[in-house]
């Protein structure tokens, strides 16, 4: 029975200690303050024994806690005793911290750039890194996507099997894409023929022959992904509303001068 009571009392003190830590004290400060509340006026040595913290450490910590108004000193004969302040002082300390923070908050905001919307740029290298870019473009269902696609470069970069499976997954997620193929870098793959466009959830045009863009662009949500050729083997995603808006304008201008399949290659043989 006694063991049960001791265990319950220990858990109770541990809970109080946790609450004190949440108010801003560290673990040792909380232990010392609780030990002192239980003891009342006591010597540093007694507080050290009660709290389980070395005497020298208790002495140093008490210096700070006195500044916080949580302890005072008194004399009993020739003995110096440490006296814990009333717990209400903790509440006053918290309010004082809040008041000081409120005073300097405008100045902190003034020197901070956190109010600005900063673009985030993530870099990827190698074939596996580039595949991660394609996976990122699939994270949002029903988000219209815009692409500039040198198909030959893409197949060289990630392989035809992966490229086809990526398109399969995009179809599964019902993500439409408005795609501009680079005619000079066209390639044959599972969904390259115009008879597959509707199934592949894509609207397609082809650039004039003289336009040669080696990089792949995927524009989605507030992101733009840029993927290099296999020779350079890198890619990056820019998360920026302004940059993505600019890329959509670029895509639209390129779309306007590009042509449907039939005007570039003639009637579909299928």
C-alpha positions in Angstrom: 0.0 0.0 0.0 2.8 2.4 1.0 4.6 1.6 -2.3 1.5 2.4 -4.2 1.1 5.8 -2.5 4.8 6.6 -3.2 4.4 5.7 -6.9 1.3 7.9 -7.1 3.0 10.8 -5.4 6.0 10.5 -7.8 3.7 10.6 -10.8 1.9 13.6 -9.4 5.2 15.5 -9.0 6.3 14.5 -12.5 3.1 15.9 -13.9 3.6 19.2 -12.0 7.2 19.3 -13.3 6.0 18.8 -16.8 3.6 21.7 -16.4 6.3 24.0 -15.0 8.5 23.2 -18.0 5.6 24.2 -20.3 5.6 27.6 -18.6 9.2 28.2 -19.5 11.3 26.7 -16.8 13.8 24.0 -17.8 13.8 20.6 -16.1 16.3 21.4 -13.4 14.7 24.7 -12.6 11.3 22.9 -12.3 12.8 20.2 -9.9 14.4 22.9 -7.7 11.3 25.0 -7.5 9.0 22.0 -6.6 11.5 20.7 -4.0 11.6 24.2 -2.4 7.8 24.5 -2.3 7.6 21.2 -0.5 10.4 22.1 1.9 9.6 25.8 2.6 12.6 27.9 3.8 15.6 25.6 3.4 19.4 25.6 2.8 20.9 25.0 -0.6 22.2 21.7 0.7 18.7 20.5 1.7 17.3 21.6 -1.6 20.1 19.8 -3.4 19.3 16.6 -1.5 15.5 16.9 -2.1 15.8 17.7 -5.8 18.6 15.2 -6.6 20.6 18.0 -8.2 24.2 18.8 -7.3 24.7 21.6 -4.8 26.9 23.7 -7.1 24.3 23.4 -9.9 21.5 24.4 -7.5 23.5 27.4 -6.4 23.9 28.6 -10.0 20.3 27.9 -11.0 19.0 29.8 -8.0 20.8 32.9 -9.1 18.6 33.0 -12.2 15.4 32.0 -10.4 16.0 34.8 -7.9 16.1 37.3 -10.9 12.8 35.8 -12.0 11.3 36.6 -8.6 10.8 32.9 -7.8 13.1 32.8 -4.8 14.2 35.1 -2.0 16.6 34.7 0.9 16.2 35.0 4.6 18.3 34.5 7.7 17.5 32.1 10.6 20.2 32.9 13.1 23.4 32.7 11.2 22.0 30.4 8.5 21.0 31.6 5.1 17.8 30.0 3.9 16.2 30.0 0.4 12.5 30.8 0.4 10.3 29.9 -2.7 8.0 32.7 -3.9 4.3 32.0 -4.1 3.2 30.1 -7.3 1.3 33.2 -8.4 4.6 34.7 -9.3 4.9 32.2 -12.2 1.7 33.7 -13.7 3.1 37.2 -13.3 6.3 36.1 -15.0 4.4 34.7 -18.0 2.4 37.9 -18.3 5.6 40.0 -18.2 7.1 37.9 -20.9 4.0 38.3 -23.1 4.1 42.1 -22.5 7.8 42.3 -23.5 7.2 40.2 -26.6 4.2 42.4 -27.6 6.5 45.5 -27.3 9.2 44.1 -29.6 6.9 42.2 -32.0 6.6 45.1 -34.5 10.4 45.5 -34.6 10.9 41.7 -35.1 8.4 41.8 -38.0 10.2 44.8 -39.5 13.5 43.0 -39.8 12.0 39.7 -40.9 11.5 38.6 -44.5 9.0 36.0 -43.4 6.2 38.2 -44.6 7.4 37.8 -48.1 6.4 34.8 -50.2 9.8 33.2 -51.0 10.1 30.8 -53.8 11.3 27.3 -52.9 13.7 25.6 -55.3 14.4 21.8 -55.0 17.2 20.2 -57.1 17.3 16.6 -58.3 20.1 14.7 -60.0 20.3 11.5 -62.1 17.6 9.3 -63.5 16.1 8.5 -60.1 16.0 12.1 -59.1 14.3 13.1 -62.3 11.7 10.4 -61.7 11.0 12.1 -58.4 10.0 15.2 -60.3 7.4 13.3 -62.3 6.0 11.8 -59.1 5.6 15.2 -57.6 3.6 16.4 -60.6 1.1 13.5 -59.8 0.4 14.5 -56.2 -2.6 16.6 -56.9 -5.7 15.0 -58.4 -7.8 17.0 -60.9 -5.2 19.7 -61.3 -4.8 20.9 -64.8 -1.2 20.6 -66.0 0.7 22.3 -68.8 3.7 20.7 -70.4 6.4 21.3 -73.0 7.6 18.0 -74.1 10.7 17.0 -76.1 9.5 13.4 -76.1 12.8 11.9 -77.4 14.7 13.7 -74.5 12.2 12.4 -72.0 12.4 8.8 -73.2 16.2 9.0 -73.1 16.0 10.5 -69.5 13.7 8.1 -67.8 13.1 5.2 -70.2 10.0 4.5 -72.3 8.5 2.0 -69.7 8.6 4.6 -66.9 7.3 7.4 -69.2 4.3 5.2 -70.2 3.6 4.2 -66.6 3.7 7.9 -65.6 1.1 8.7 -68.2 -1.0 5.7 -67.0 -0.9 7.0 -63.5 -1.8 10.5 -64.6 -4.8 9.1 -66.4 -5.8 7.2 -63.3 -5.7 10.4 -61.3 -7.7 12.2 -63.9 -5.1 14.9 -64.5 -5.5 16.6 -67.9 -2.5 18.1 -69.6 -2.2 20.7 -72.2 0.9 19.5 -74.0 3.2 21.1 -76.5 5.5 18.6 -78.3 8.8 19.8 -79.6 8.5 18.6 -83.2 12.3 18.3 -83.8 12.5 16.0 -80.7 9.4 13.9 -81.3 9.5 10.1 -80.5 7.2 7.1 -80.7 5.8 5.8 -77.4 2.6 4.2 -76.2 0.5 7.4 -76.2 2.3 9.3 -79.0 -0.4 8.8 -81.7 -3.3 11.3 -82.0 -5.8 8.4 -81.6 -4.6 8.1 -78.0 -4.9 11.8 -77.0 -8.4 11.7 -75.5 -7.7 8.5 -73.6 -4.4 10.0 -72.4 -6.3 13.1 -71.2 -4.2 15.5 -73.2 -4.6 18.3 -75.7 -1.6 18.4 -78.0 0.1 20.8 -80.4 3.5 20.6 -82.1 6.0 23.4 -82.4 7.3 24.8 -85.7 10.2 22.7 -86.9 12.8 25.4 -86.3 12.0 25.6 -82.5 14.3 23.3 -80.6 13.8 23.2 -76.9 15.8 20.4 -75.2 14.3 20.9 -71.7 11.1 19.4 -70.4 8.7 21.8 -68.5 5.8 20.6 -66.4 3.7 23.4 -65.0 1.2 22.5 -62.3 -0.5 24.3 -59.4 2.0 26.9 -58.2 5.1 24.9 -59.4 7.2 24.6 -62.5 9.4 21.6 -63.0 12.4 21.9 -65.4 14.2 18.7 -66.5 17.4 18.8 -68.5 18.6 16.4 -71.2 20.1 13.0 -70.2 23.6 14.4 -70.9 23.3 17.0 -68.2 21.1 14.8 -65.9 19.5 17.2 -63.5 16.2 18.8 -62.8 14.6 21.2 -60.4 11.2 22.3 -59.2 10.4 26.0 -58.5 7.5 26.6 -56.2 6.6 30.2 -56.9 3.2 31.7 -57.9 4.8 34.5 -59.9 7.3 32.3 -61.8 4.5 29.7 -62.5 2.3 32.5 -63.8 5.1 33.7 -66.1 5.6 30.1 -67.4 1.9 29.7 -68.1 2.1 32.9 -70.3 5.1 31.5 -72.1 3.3 28.2 -72.6 0.3 30.0 -74.0 2.4 32.0 -76.4 4.1 28.8 -77.6 0.8 27.1 -77.9 -0.6 29.8 -80.2 2.2 29.4 -82.7 2.2 25.6 -82.5 0.0 23.4 -84.7 -2.2 20.2 -84.4 -0.7 16.9 -85.4 -2.3 16.9 -88.9 -0.8 20.2 -89.9 2.7 19.0 -89.0 2.6 15.3 -90.1 -0.5 15.1 -92.3 -3.5 12.9 -91.8 -3.3 10.3 -89.1 -2.6 7.0 -90.8 -4.6 5.2 -88.1 
